[in-house]
Amino acid sequence: MVTMPLDPELTDSDLGSEIELLADVIDVASEASGTLSQAQVDSVLGVRPVSAGEGRPHPTGATAGTEGSAG
């Protein structure tokens, strides 16, 4: 049997929240007549759209356009 290391930052409430979000998306998708648009998924998840030029921060803190650049 393979055991995975536990993530001390992941709690039951985190998992519960993830399950609720997924259930919400599944519920909306099951009632849709076709594929959900990105805007519809964002709305269900409570994600606000990013304005042009605002950008999203990179998870590692990197800035756009600096990847692979030589100094």
C-alpha positions, 0 to 999 in steps of 0.5 A: 500500500502506498501512502501519501504524505499529509499536507499540514496546511490542508484541513477538513474545512479546506476539503469541504470548501473544495467539494462544495465548489465542485458540487456547485459547478456540477449542479450548474453544468447538469442544468446547462444545455451545452458547454459552460463558458469561462464566464459562467464557471467564474460566476459559479465559483465567485471569481471576479474577472481580471481587468485588461492590464491588471493581470494575475500574480504568478504563484511563484512571484515571477513577473510576465516576460521574465521567464527564460531571459538571460541577464 
